[in-house]
Amino acid sequence: MKALCWYGKYDVRVEQVDDPQIINPRDAIIRVTATAICGSDLHLYDRCIPTMQSGDILGHEFMGEVVEVGSGVNNLKVGDRVVVPFTIACGHCYFCEQQLWALCDNSNPNAAMAEKLYGFSGSGLFGYSHLFGGYAGGQAEYVRVPYADVGPFKVPESLSDEQVLFLTDILPTGYMAAENANIQPGDTVAVWGCGPVGQFAIQSAWWFGAGRVIAIDHYPHRLELARRHGKAETIDFNKEDVFERLKEMTGGIGPDACIDAVGLEAHGTAPDAIYDRVKHSMMLTTDRLHVLREAIQCCRKGGTVSVPGVYAGYLDKLPFGTAFAKGLTFKMGQTHVHRYLPTLLEKIEGNGTPSFDPTYIISHRFSLDDAPQAYDMFCNEQNDCTKVVLKP
């Protein structure tokens, strides 16, 4: 089969590789009908995430048709159309039983590696380094799905691939970000980053009862999406001081909740952002946390900082004293995708209420053969490139 394989920084190639096989009774094989490039994939492309190996198959946002099931899978049959959560969960450990699916104790075969870095291991992830299990990803024609009696979620034929594809990651991620933000009716919510996760966090903030949503970015196209589709007020950080503008917009109090939908590769022109970029270029730090610092500074006293943006390692110059003095609450982590699928599918379907169409974030569509060019474009032209969907 064809698959997109990683070979180093900015080096991904479409290769012929062996077809996946059933190796465990709880496995299924999925023929991929749609997959996407996630902003988190760019952290692999930029080589910010360690433990990638040459030839690793990329991709954690994918869906398709079941073509084979193991003897232990009784909830799926050949021909079923499914989306697959990017977090791999066994369904039976303590964390899965608490619906903390992204913290599964059993799905990362390289747990010892993660434990050395983080103390404990989260779940395995598709196509996201050997630190998280070394699983082959879904930017391919076929993919093996472990724990297929737990993960794949059936979707109706009445909805297109593009309408449901983002249930695999970014729509639940934006939704969990808003849930973690502890939004109360009428709250003001500030969202840093108007990429796909940020767009869905904006939408989700309204679902949780926000009174105002303020979106922060510097790409004109993304800010326009936030205004037009997310009904958000916007701040261009290249044109305004974010802290001063948010104080002005909130009567000197600050937002009730701040969502960092950017993560470890934050941009900015402030001195701390320049400091981060210099240290990062010299491999003296793992993450650039300008946005997280700014969210901590801007959030009102007693507010909540929600972090769906990926962070990988140790953070330099984190203003934890500020967070302590202001009594902030932090919530973060990989998305417990399985938990949110029924709720979000219902919002897409409508069921008597206006349906939500997540396809507005798609800016480009490519064949799998053109995936290397798509990665290059997504990495370097993010104003015009919001979301790339690949068709194997």
N, C-alpha and C positions, 0 to 999 in steps of 0.2 A: 504494500500500500504506500501511498504518499503521506509524508508527515513533515512538519516544520521542525527542524532540529537546530539546537543551539551549539555554536562552536567557539564562542568567545565574545568579547565586547563588540557590539555592533555587527556581529557575524552570525546570521541565521540563514539556513538553507533548506529548501524543499528537497527531501531525499526519498529514495525508495527504501523502505524498512520492512521487516517481517510483520505480517499481520498478527494482531494480538490473539491470544488463546485463553480459553478457560483454564485457570490453574487452581481454583478453589470452588467448592460447591456453591458458594454464595456470590459468585461472579456473574456478570452479564457482558456481552459484547454489543456495543452500540455502533450503528452506522451513522456517522456524523452528518447531519444535514445543514447545520449552521453553527458557526463558532465565531468568537469575537476576540479582538485584541483589547486587553484591559490596561489601564494605566499602571497597574501593578506589574504587568509583563514588561513594561519599560524599565523597571528596577532590575530585572534580569538582563535585559538588553544592554543597559548601562553598566552591568556587573556590580550593582550595589548589594545584591543578595549573594552570599557565599555558597559554596558546595555544589555549584553547577558542574556538570561533566560534559565533555564533548559528545555530541550525538543525542543529548537529552531532548525529548519531544516536549514542546511547549504547549501552553493553552489550558486555561481552567474555566472558561466560559463556553459551554457547548451543549448541544442537544441533538437528538436524532431518533432513529428507529431501532428497536431491539431486534437483533438478528440471531442471538443465541443466549440461552440462560443455563446456569449451572443447576445441578439437581437440588440444591438447597433454596432455590428462588421460586417461591410459589405465588408471588403477587404480580409477576410480570409474565407476558407471553410474547413470542415472536410476533412482530408487527406493531407492538405498542409504541406510541409516540411519547417521548419523555424529555424533560429537562433534567440536568444532573447537577446537584449542588457542588460547588467547588471544594467544600469541606467534606472530607470522607469520615463517616461515622459508623461505628459498629452497631449502635442501637441498644446495647445491653449494659454498658458500663455505668458507673455512678453518674458521670457527667452527661451521658446521653439520656439517662432516665430523668435528669433534671432539665432536659432540653437545652443543655449547654453543648450543642453538637460540635462546635469548633474546638472543644477541649477534650474530645474523645480520648480515652486512655489506651485504646487498642489499635488504632488505625495507622499509626506511624511506626513502621518497622525499624526506623532509625531513631527511635526515641532517645536512646543513650546519647546520641550526638546533640540533640536539642537540649537535653538535660544538662550537659556540660556548659551550654551557653546561657540557658534560661532558668535552670533549676528544675523545671518540669517541662514535659512536652505537651504541646497541643495536638490536634488531629493531623493526620496526613492531608496533603493538598495535591490536587492534580497539577502536573506540569510545573512544579514550583520548587525545584532544587531537592537535593538529597537530605538536607536538613529537615524537610517536611515529607520524607518518605521515598523520594526518588520515583514517584509514579509517573508513567507516561501521560502526557496531556492530550487535550482534545483538538488541537489544531492539526488534524489528521483525518484520514478517511474513516478510520475505525478506532475505537478505544475500549480497553478493558475497564469495567467499572466494578471494583470490589464492593462488598456489602450491598449488592444490588437489591436485596430484599428490604433495604432501609432507605437508600438515597434517591434513586430515580423517581421522578414525580410525573404522573401521567397528565397530559394536557389535551384539551379538546381539539378535534379537527377543525372546528369553526374558527380557531385563531391561527394566524400565520406564524411561521417560525420567528419572525422578527418581533412580533407582539409578545412572545413568551420567552425568548432567548435570555433576556436580562434577569429573569427569575433565578438564573444560576448563580448570580453574584451581585451585580451592582445595584439592582432595585432593592433586594433585601438589605444590602449594605447601607444604602441611603436611608431606608426605613428604620433599621436598627440604630443608626446614628441619631435620628430624631427621637426615637424611643429613649435612648440613653441620655438624651439632653434634658429629660425630666420637664418637658414643656407643659406649662399650665395655661389654661384658657387666657388668651390676651397677651401672652408673653412676646417679647421681642427676641428674635433668634438671628444671630449672625452666622453666616456660612462662608468659610474661607475655601475658595476653589470652586469654579463653575464648570469643571469637567463632569463626566457622567455621574459619578457618585454625588458630587455637589448638587447637580441638577435634581437628582432624586431625593436628596436630603431636603432641599428646598420644598419640593412637592410634599414630602412626608411631614414636614413641619406644619404645614397647613392642616393635614389630616389629624395631627395631634392637637390642634386648637390654637396655633400661634396667631397673635394679633398683627404682627409685622415680621417680615423676613427680609434681611439685608444681606446681599450677596457681594463678595469681595473677590476681585480677580483683576487681570490687566489685559486679557485678550478681548477685544471688542465683540467678536462673534459670540463668545461664551457669555459675556455680560448681557448681550441682546437676548440670547436664549433664556437667561434667568429672568429678564424683564417680561418677555413675551409669553413664555410658557409657564414660568414659575411665579409670575406676578410679584416679583421681588423688587425692592429698591436696591440700587447698586452703588458700589464704590470702586473706582479704578485706582488701585494702589500706586500706579505710576503718576497719578495726577493729584492725589489727595493724601494727607496724613491719616492713616486709618484710625489710629487712636483718637485723635482730635475730632475727626468727623463722626465717629460713633458716639463720643461724648456729646457732641452737639445734637445728634439725631435722637438721643435718649435723655435729654434734659440733664446731662451731667452724671447719670447713674451708670450707664453701660448696659449692654445686652444682658438679658436674663440667662441666655444660653449661648454658647459659642461652639461651633462645630468645625473641627479641623479636617476638611476633606482633601487635604493636600498630602501630608506625610513627609517622608524623609528626603525628598528632592525639592524642597521649597525654593521658590525664586523670590527676589526682592532686591531693592537698592539701598536699604538701610545698612548702617555699619555692621550690624550683627550678621546680616545676610551675606555681605561681602566676606566677612571673617569666616563664615561657614564654608563658602565656596573655595576659599584659599586652602583651608585645612583639608577639605574633602579632596581637592586636586592633588594634595601632597600625601593622601592616604593617612592622614593623622586623625580623622574622625570618620564615623560610619554614616551619620545622618546630618542633614541640614534642617534645623528646626526653627527657622525664623517664624513660620506661621504659628507653631505651638507657643513660642514665647509671646507673640503678639496677642493670641487668643487669651492667654493667662493675664496679660496686662489689661486687655480691653473688657473682660468679663466683669459684670457687676459683683459687688461683695455678696457672698452667699450664693453665687450662681453656679452653673454647671458647665464644664468643658467636656465635650464629647469628641472622641478621636477615632473616626473610621479610617483615616489615612494611615498607611503602613509605616511603621518604624521598625528598624532592624537590629539596632545595637545600643550602644551607650551614647547618651546625649550630653553635649558640652554646653556649659553656660545656661542650664535650665533654671529659670527664676523660681525655684521652689519656695523660697522665702516669701515671695509675692503671693503665691498660691496659698500658703499657710496663713499669712496675715489677712487675706481676704476671705478665708473660710470657703474655698472653692471645693466642689465635688468633681471628681474625674471618673468618666466611664469610657471604656475602650475595648478593643479586641477584634479578632477575626469574627466574621458574621456567622451566627447560628442559623444558616440558610433554611434548614428543614423546618424550623419553627414558624417561619413567616409565609411559606408557600401557599397554603390555602387562602389566607387573608389577602395576599397580593394578587393571586389569580382572580379572586372575586372582584377586586377593584378593576382589573383589566377587563373582565367579562361584563361588568356592569350590574347585572342582576337587579334591574329595575331602576338603578341610579346611573347618572352619567359615567361612562367608562373612562378609564385612564389609558391613554395611548402612549407607551414609552418609546415609540419609534422615532419621536421627534429629535432624539439625540444622535441618530445615525447620520453621519455626513458622507461616508464612503462605503462602497461595497466592492470586494475583490474576490477573485477565485483564489483557492489555496495556493496555486502556482505563483501568484503574485504577492504572496505574504511578505517576502523580504523587502520589496519596495514599499509595502504598506507599513511595515515597522519603521522604516527610515522616514517616511512621510509623517507618521504619527509622532515620532520622536522630535522631529525638527520643525513641523508646521502646525503646532497645536492650536493656533487661532482658527484656522480653517478646517482642521481635522478634529472633530469631537469624538466620534466613535466609528470604528472600522468593523464591519461584519465580513467574514470570510465564508465562501461557499465551496466546500470540498467537491 
